[in-house]
Amino acid sequence: MGSQQKEAQMSTVATPSFGGGSNRIAAVNTGVATATPTNTVKPQNHREEQTINHQKPGWRKFLSHVGPGFLVSLAYLDPGNLETDLQAGANHGFELLWVVLIGLIFALIIQSLAANLGVSTGKHLSEVCKAEYPIFVKYCLWLLAEVAVIAADIPEVIGTAFALNILFHIPVWAGVLLTGLSTLLLLGLQRYGARKLELLIAILVFVMAACFFGEMSYVKPPATGVLKGMFVPKLNGQGATADAIALLGALVMPHNLFLHSALVLSRKVPNSVRGINEACRYFLIESGFALFIAFLINVAVVSVSGTVCTVGKVSETTADQCSDITLNSASFLLQNVLGKSSSTIYAIALFASGQSSSITGTYAGQFIMQGFLDLKMKTWARNLMTRSIAITPSLIVSIIGGPQGAGRLIIIASMILSFELPFALIPLLKFSSSSTKMGPHKNSIYIIVISWILGLAIIGINIYYLSTAFVGWLIHNNLHRIANVFIGIVVFPLMAAYILAVIYLMFRKDRVVTYIEPEKDDPMAQAHLESGLNNSFGPRDFTPVPFREDLAHIPLPEYKP
């Protein structure tokens, strides 16, 4: 029996989670496991639940999976997205719309991969990273993920501060200090009506969408220019590469991958190959619909900004406003539709955008900390910690540089997110394409090729821009030569470490097996895998994975027939 326990020490088994609703594959430390009868999960009730679930009409099954994708999609409408969209349109017209298209197509692919990973393994991305990587790499990935959450929180802090400045004429630096309290207030109100609150926030965000769609119908951007910008890649003009990287960073955010892989675990999935495949398909449809709406809104923002600032005869006043456009000054774009009330409605929607995306960031940070460190915090404490760190640079920049400096900080934060992306993306691509992690649910060869091509393209652009921009700055700055030498001594090793870390993650072979295939000469085990009539096909003395209490408090819309 001792040798059998040693062999099972690092193995994983199919175990029920969520009260038997899903037969997910999860890593279990069996060295101290105690014998647990399989009938403790009430197989008769489980069979009845499976039968009822398979008898549901398709649309009812789909509605039962709605929620995670829409909550994640709010992050694609955050102040960081709006700022980079406005800058891209004002500086380059429609030429960077292709970045929005590719970015959201890629976002759909990797968000669906994150959902598939959670559904198929019963673990979210940070938990799988913890099981797979050595302790030093694990802590490095955790720190980088935390930096990504903080970088994503900076635009939300500044966007909310801008909204308060427009509504109540509060100085931006004071609004930055108030943003932490506003988010804590919304998190507290969730106890009294979480789903209604989320619905209210979503409605307010879509108010902004309606405003930009209305303005777009008024200014009538040229269809040829929009289509050409969407399907003909260009990087012309000064700062085009930087703006494109900022757009990608705002659209494809690394912390969203951790978030989506965890949110899907709040849904019960039938413990069969068919049930898991259906769940993955429904989550893909839901994510596709939610991200398509986000795509239309981002296109509308870029189109309105590009039309007002670059098409036709632009007045001197408009040209001055467009030359230094920020979230704080962008309400002039909506004056044609909303008139004098444009600034008020714009500020309300901007406030809702910052608060809703801040809540998703808080949950992402919670899952990252729980997965990598097995450390759990109250949502208010987690929000307070992340927000306190994010407030510091925002407060300093807003005091020194004012609204213009705060707006530039949003662009810098979006670029940081783009550089952070490989450290969440590469593990996700490797895990979701591995039969040792996903079993029969791993990616098809087509998805593997497409996702790796797009991923490597983004990583290559980041490395190219990082190296060329820094070398160009060293050549053209006004610092003393000795100072440039010291800066180069510090920065070049960091750049080399970044490239080596990316290469390590790409070529490191996965060592931890988290999927056990049933023996081919055991037809009963194979039948159980396909039908889901049994709760496990491995050794009988494994302790079932407990209900995910860390996910139980998340307020997600859930359909109840």
C-alpha positions in Angstrom: 0.0 0.0 0.0 3.0 2.3 0.8 4.4 2.0 -2.8 1.0 2.6 -4.2 0.7 5.9 -2.3 4.1 7.0 -3.5 3.2 6.4 -7.1 0.0 8.4 -6.6 1.8 11.2 -4.8 2.2 13.4 -8.0 -0.6 11.9 -10.0 -4.1 13.3 -10.6 -7.4 11.7 -10.9 -10.9 12.5 -12.2 -12.8 13.8 -9.2 -16.2 15.4 -8.8 -16.4 19.1 -7.9 -19.3 21.4 -7.2 -21.2 18.8 -5.3 -20.9 16.1 -8.0 -22.0 18.4 -10.9 -18.8 18.2 -12.8 -16.2 15.4 -13.2 -13.1 17.6 -13.7 -9.5 16.6 -13.7 -7.7 18.1 -10.7 -4.3 17.6 -9.0 -4.7 15.8 -5.7 -2.0 15.2 -3.1 -2.8 11.6 -2.2 0.1 11.0 0.2 -2.2 11.6 3.1 -5.5 10.6 1.6 -7.9 8.6 3.5 -10.3 6.0 2.2 -13.4 7.6 1.0 -16.2 5.5 -0.4 -17.3 6.5 -3.9 -21.0 6.3 -2.9 -20.6 9.3 -0.6 -21.4 11.5 -3.6 -24.8 9.9 -4.0 -24.4 8.5 -7.5 -28.2 8.0 -7.9 -28.8 11.7 -7.5 -25.9 12.4 -9.8 -27.4 10.2 -12.5 -30.7 12.0 -12.2 -28.9 15.4 -12.5 -27.1 14.2 -15.6 -30.3 12.9 -17.2 -32.1 16.1 -16.5 -29.2 18.2 -17.8 -29.0 16.2 -21.1 -32.8 16.5 -21.5 -32.7 20.3 -21.4 -33.3 22.1 -24.6 -30.1 23.6 -26.2 -31.1 27.2 -25.4 -31.7 26.4 -21.7 -28.3 24.8 -21.5 -26.7 27.8 -23.1 -28.5 30.2 -20.7 -27.2 28.2 -17.8 -23.6 29.0 -18.9 -24.2 32.8 -19.5 -22.3 35.1 -17.2 -18.5 34.6 -17.1 -18.0 35.9 -20.7 -20.0 39.0 -20.1 -18.3 39.8 -16.8 -14.9 39.4 -18.5 -15.9 41.5 -21.5 -16.4 44.5 -19.2 -12.6 44.7 -19.0 -12.5 45.3 -22.8 -14.5 48.5 -22.2 -12.5 49.9 -19.4 -11.0 53.5 -19.3 -7.7 52.1 -20.6 -9.4 50.9 -23.8 -11.3 54.2 -24.2 -8.1 56.2 -23.8 -6.0 54.2 -26.3 -9.0 54.2 -28.8 -9.2 58.0 -28.5 -5.5 58.4 -29.0 -5.4 56.0 -31.9 -8.2 57.8 -33.7 -7.0 61.3 -33.0 -3.4 60.6 -34.0 -3.8 58.1 -36.9 -7.4 58.3 -38.1 -8.7 54.8 -39.0 -5.3 53.3 -39.7 -5.1 51.3 -36.5 -8.5 49.7 -36.7 -6.8 46.5 -37.9 -5.1 46.3 -34.5 -8.5 46.4 -32.8 -9.8 43.6 -35.1 -6.8 41.3 -34.7 -6.7 42.1 -31.0 -10.3 41.1 -30.3 -10.1 38.0 -32.5 -7.0 37.0 -30.6 -8.8 37.9 -27.3 -11.7 35.6 -28.3 -9.3 32.7 -29.0 -7.3 33.0 -25.8 -10.4 33.7 -23.6 -12.0 30.6 -24.9 -8.8 28.6 -24.2 -8.8 29.9 -20.7 -12.4 28.9 -20.3 -11.7 25.4 -21.7 -8.8 25.0 -19.3 -11.0 25.7 -16.3 -13.8 23.5 -17.5 -11.6 20.6 -18.4 -9.3 20.5 -15.5 -11.4 22.0 -12.6 -8.5 24.4 -11.9 -7.9 27.9 -13.0 -4.7 29.0 -14.7 -2.8 30.2 -11.7 -3.4 26.8 -9.9 -2.1 24.9 -12.9 1.0 27.1 -13.1 1.6 26.4 -9.4 1.4 22.7 -10.0 3.7 22.8 -13.1 6.5 25.2 -12.5 9.4 25.2 -10.0 9.0 27.4 -6.9 11.2 30.2 -8.2 9.4 30.4 -11.5 6.1 30.2 -9.7 6.9 33.2 -7.6 8.2 35.2 -10.6 4.9 34.5 -12.5 2.9 35.5 -9.4 4.7 38.8 -9.1 4.3 39.5 -12.8 0.6 38.7 -12.6 0.2 41.0 -9.7 2.0 43.8 -11.6 -0.4 43.2 -14.5 -3.4 43.6 -12.1 -1.9 46.8 -10.8 -1.2 48.1 -14.3 -4.8 47.3 -15.3 -6.0 49.2 -12.2 -4.2 52.4 -13.0 -6.5 53.4 -16.0 -9.5 52.5 -13.8 -8.2 54.8 -11.0 -7.5 57.7 -13.4 -10.7 57.2 -15.4 -12.8 57.3 -12.3 -10.9 60.4 -11.1 -11.6 62.1 -14.5 -15.3 61.3 -14.2 -15.4 62.8 -10.7 -13.6 65.9 -12.0 -16.1 66.4 -14.8 -19.1 65.8 -12.6 -18.1 67.7 -9.4 -15.1 69.7 -10.5 -12.9 67.8 -8.0 -9.2 68.1 -8.8 -7.8 65.0 -10.5 -5.4 64.2 -7.7 -8.3 64.3 -5.1 -10.4 62.1 -7.4 -7.6 59.6 -7.4 -7.7 59.4 -3.6 -11.5 58.9 -3.7 -11.5 56.1 -6.2 -10.5 53.4 -3.6 -13.5 54.4 -1.5 -15.9 54.3 -4.4 -15.0 50.8 -5.4 -15.2 49.6 -1.8 -18.7 51.1 -1.7 -19.8 49.2 -4.8 -18.3 45.9 -3.4 -20.3 46.5 -0.2 -23.5 47.2 -2.1 -23.2 43.8 -3.8 -24.5 42.1 -0.7 -27.8 43.8 -1.2 -28.3 43.1 -4.9 -25.2 41.9 -6.7 -26.8 41.0 -9.9 -28.9 44.1 -10.1 -25.8 46.2 -9.4 -23.9 44.4 -12.2 -26.8 45.0 -14.5 -26.9 48.7 -13.6 -23.2 49.1 -14.3 -23.5 47.3 -17.6 -26.4 49.5 -18.6 -24.4 52.6 -17.8 -21.4 51.3 -19.8 -23.7 50.7 -22.8 -25.0 54.2 -22.4 -21.5 55.3 -23.5 -21.7 52.9 -26.3 -25.0 54.3 -27.5 -23.5 57.8 -27.3 -20.6 56.9 -29.6 -22.9 55.0 -32.0 -25.2 58.0 -32.1 -22.2 60.3 -32.7 -20.9 58.0 -35.4 -24.2 58.1 -37.2 -24.0 61.9 -37.1 -20.4 62.4 -38.2 -20.7 59.6 -40.8 -17.1 58.3 -41.0 -16.2 57.3 -44.5 -17.0 53.6 -45.0 -14.0 53.0 -47.3 -11.6 54.6 -44.8 -13.0 52.4 -41.9 -12.9 49.2 -44.0 -9.4 50.0 -45.3 -8.2 50.7 -41.8 -9.7 47.5 -40.5 -8.3 45.1 -43.2 -5.1 46.8 -44.5 -2.4 46.8 -41.8 -0.4 50.0 -41.5 2.0 51.5 -39.0 2.7 54.9 -40.6 3.4 58.1 -38.8 5.2 59.0 -35.6 4.3 56.9 -32.6 2.1 54.5 -34.6 4.0 51.4 -33.2 3.7 52.7 -29.7 0.0 53.4 -30.1 -0.6 49.9 -31.7 1.2 48.2 -28.7 -0.9 50.3 -26.3 -4.0 49.2 -28.1 -3.0 45.5 -27.9 -2.1 45.9 -24.3 -5.5 47.4 -23.5 -7.4 44.8 -25.5 -5.5 41.6 -24.6 -4.9 41.8 -20.8 -3.1 39.0 -19.0 -5.1 39.1 -15.8 -8.2 38.4 -17.8 -6.9 34.9 -18.7 -6.6 34.1 -15.0 -10.0 35.6 -14.4 -11.9 33.7 -17.1 -10.4 30.3 -16.3 -11.7 30.8 -12.7 -15.2 32.2 -13.4 -16.2 29.2 -15.5 -15.7 27.1 -12.4 -18.9 28.6 -10.9 -20.9 26.6 -13.4 -21.9 22.9 -13.0 -20.8 20.8 -15.9 -21.9 17.2 -16.5 -19.0 14.8 -15.8 -18.7 13.3 -19.3 -16.7 14.1 -22.4 -19.9 15.2 -24.1 -20.9 17.5 -21.2 -17.4 19.1 -21.0 -17.4 19.6 -24.8 -20.9 21.2 -24.7 -19.8 23.5 -21.9 -16.7 24.6 -23.8 -18.9 25.3 -26.9 -21.4 27.3 -24.9 -18.7 29.4 -23.2 -17.2 30.1 -26.6 -20.6 31.3 -28.0 -21.1 33.5 -25.0 -17.6 35.0 -25.1 -17.9 35.5 -28.9 -21.2 37.5 -28.5 -19.9 39.6 -25.6 -16.6 40.3 -27.3 -18.3 41.2 -30.6 -20.3 43.9 -28.7 -17.0 45.1 -27.2 -15.4 45.1 -30.7 -18.2 47.3 -32.1 -17.9 49.8 -29.2 -14.1 50.0 -29.7 -14.5 50.5 -33.4 -17.1 53.2 -32.8 -14.8 55.1 -30.4 -11.9 55.0 -32.8 -14.1 56.0 -35.8 -15.6 59.0 -34.0 -12.3 60.2 -32.8 -10.7 59.7 -36.2 -13.5 61.4 -38.1 -13.8 64.4 -35.8 -10.0 64.9 -35.6 -8.7 64.0 -39.1 -11.5 64.0 -41.8 -12.4 67.1 -43.8 -11.8 70.6 -42.6 -10.9 70.5 -38.9 -11.4 73.8 -37.1 -8.5 75.3 -35.1 -10.3 74.7 -31.8 -11.0 71.1 -32.6 -7.4 70.6 -33.8 -6.1 71.9 -30.5 -8.5 69.6 -28.5 -7.5 66.6 -30.6 -3.8 67.2 -30.4 -3.9 66.5 -26.6 -7.0 64.4 -26.2 -7.5 62.5 -23.0 -10.4 60.9 -21.2 -10.8 64.1 -19.3 -11.4 66.2 -22.4 -13.0 63.7 -24.8 -16.6 64.7 -24.1 -16.4 67.3 -26.9 -16.6 64.4 -29.3 -20.2 63.9 -28.2 -21.5 67.4 -28.4 -23.2 67.0 -31.8 -25.5 64.3 -30.3 -25.9 65.3 -26.6 -25.3 69.0 -26.7 -24.7 70.7 -23.3 -25.4 67.4 -21.4 -22.6 65.6 -23.3 -20.1 66.0 -20.5 -22.4 64.9 -17.7 -23.6 61.7 -19.5 -20.0 61.0 -20.7 -18.7 61.3 -17.1 -21.4 59.0 -15.7 -20.6 56.3 -18.3 -16.9 56.8 -17.7 -17.4 56.3 -14.0 -19.4 53.1 -14.6 -16.7 51.9 -16.9 -14.0 52.4 -14.3 -15.9 50.9 -11.5 -17.1 47.8 -13.3 -13.7 46.9 -14.7 -12.2 47.6 -11.2 -14.5 44.9 -9.7 -13.3 42.3 -12.3 -9.7 43.3 -11.5 -10.3 42.7 -7.8 -11.6 39.2 -8.5 -8.7 38.5 -10.9 -6.2 39.5 -8.2 -8.0 37.3 -5.7 -7.7 34.2 -7.9 -4.1 34.9 -8.7 -3.2 35.2 -5.1 -5.2 32.1 -4.2 -3.9 30.0 -7.0 -0.2 30.8 -6.8 0.1 31.1 -3.0 -3.0 29.3 -1.7 -3.7 32.6 0.1 -7.2 34.0 0.3 -8.2 37.5 1.2 -11.5 39.3 1.6 -12.6 41.1 -1.5 -12.5 44.5 0.2 -9.0 43.8 1.6 -7.8 42.7 -1.8 -9.2 45.7 -3.5 -7.8 48.1 -0.9 -4.3 46.6 -1.3 -4.3 46.7 -5.1 -5.9 50.1 -5.2 -3.4 51.5 -2.7 -0.5 50.4 -4.9 -2.1 51.7 -8.1 -3.0 55.0 -6.5 0.7 55.9 -5.8 1.9 56.5 -9.4 -1.4 57.9 -10.4 -1.4 60.4 -7.6 2.2 61.5 -8.2 1.7 61.9 -12.0 -1.7 63.7 -11.6 -0.1 66.2 -9.1 3.0 66.9 -11.2 1.6 66.5 -14.8 -2.1 67.2 -14.3 -4.8 65.6 -16.5 -2.4 65.4 -19.5 0.2 63.5 -17.5 -2.4 61.2 -16.1 -3.7 60.5 -19.6 -0.1 59.5 -20.7 0.2 57.2 -17.7 -2.8 55.3 -19.0 -0.9 54.7 -22.3 2.2 53.6 -20.3 0.1 51.2 -18.2 -1.4 49.7 -21.4 2.1 49.2 -22.8 3.2 47.4 -19.6 0.2 45.1 -20.0 1.3 44.2 -23.5 4.8 43.4 -22.3 3.4 41.3 -19.5 1.2 39.2 -21.8 3.7 36.4 -22.6 3.9 35.4 -19.0 0.3 34.4 -18.9 -0.3 33.6 -22.6 2.5 31.1 -23.1 1.6 28.9 -20.1 -2.1 29.0 -21.3 -1.2 28.0 -24.9 1.1 25.2 -23.7 -1.4 23.8 -21.1 -4.4 24.0 -23.4 -2.5 22.2 -26.2 -1.2 19.4 -23.9 -2.8 16.0 -23.7 -1.1 15.6 -20.2 -3.2 18.6 -19.0 -6.4 18.5 -21.1 -6.6 14.8 -22.2 -9.1 14.5 -25.1 -10.1 18.2 -24.7 -6.8 19.7 -25.8 -6.7 22.2 -28.7 -7.0 21.1 -32.3 -4.0 21.5 -34.6 -5.7 24.5 -36.3 -6.2 26.3 -33.0 -2.7 25.5 -31.9 -1.2 26.9 -35.1 -3.4 30.1 -35.2 -3.0 30.9 -31.5 0.8 30.4 -31.6 1.2 32.5 -34.7 -0.8 35.4 -33.3 0.9 35.0 -29.9 4.4 35.0 -31.3 3.6 37.9 -33.5 2.5 40.0 -30.5 5.6 38.9 -28.5 7.9 39.7 -31.5 6.4 43.2 -31.9 6.9 43.8 -28.2 10.5 42.8 -28.2 11.2 44.7 -31.4 9.6 47.9 -30.0 11.3 47.5 -26.6 14.8 47.2 -28.2 14.4 49.8 -30.9 12.7 52.4 -28.7 15.3 52.1 -26.0 18.3 52.3 -28.4 16.7 55.3 -30.1 16.2 57.0 -26.8 19.8 56.4 -25.8 21.1 57.9 -29.1 18.9 61.0 -29.1 18.6 62.0 -25.4 20.5 64.9 -23.9 22.1 63.0 -21.0 25.8 62.8 -20.4 27.6 59.9 -22.1 28.5 58.4 -18.7 24.9 58.5 -17.6 23.9 56.7 -20.9 26.5 54.0 -20.2 25.2 53.4 -16.7 21.6 53.3 -18.0 22.6 50.8 -20.7 24.4 48.6 -18.1 21.2 48.4 -16.1 18.6 48.1 -18.8 20.2 45.8 -21.4 20.5 42.9 -18.9 16.9 43.4 -18.0 15.9 43.2 -21.7 18.0 40.0 -22.1 16.3 38.5 -19.0 12.9 39.3 -20.5 13.8 37.5 -23.7 15.4 34.5 -21.9 12.3 34.2 -19.7 10.0 34.1 -22.7 12.2 31.5 -24.4 12.3 29.4 -21.2 8.5 29.4 -20.9 8.2 28.5 -24.6 10.6 25.6 -24.7 10.3 24.1 -21.2 8.8 20.7 -21.3 5.8 20.2 -19.1 6.6 17.7 -16.3 3.4 17.4 -14.3 0.7 15.1 -15.6 -2.8 16.3 -14.7 -4.8 14.0 -16.8 -5.0 10.2 -16.5 -6.3 8.3 -19.5 -8.3 5.1 -18.7 -6.6 1.9 -19.6 -7.5 0.7 -23.0 -8.1 -2.9 -21.8 -10.7 -1.7 -19.3 -13.9 -1.2 -21.3 -15.8 -0.3 -18.1 -13.6 2.6 -17.3 -13.9 3.9 -20.9 -17.6 3.6 -20.7 -17.7 5.5 -17.5 -15.5 8.3 -19.0 -17.9 8.7 -21.9 -21.2 8.4 -20.0 -20.3 10.0 -16.7 -22.1 7.3 -14.7 -19.3 6.9 -12.2 -17.5 9.5 -10.3 -14.0 8.2 -10.8 -12.1 5.5 -12.6 -8.9 5.6 -10.7 -8.0 4.3 -7.3 -10.9 4.2 -4.9 -9.2 5.8 -2.0 -8.8 9.4 -3.3 -10.4 12.2 -1.4 -12.9 14.2 -3.6 -12.0 17.7 -4.4 -14.1 20.0 -2.1 -16.6 22.5 -3.3 -14.8 25.7 -4.5 -15.6 28.0 -1.7 -13.3 30.7 -3.2 -15.8 31.0 -6.1 -19.1 30.7 -4.2 -19.4 34.4 -3.4 -18.9 35.7 -7.0 -22.2 37.3 -8.2 -22.8 36.0 -11.7 -26.1 36.0 -13.6 -27.4 32.5 -13.6 -30.4 31.2 -15.5 -33.0 29.3 -13.4 -35.6 27.3 -15.4 
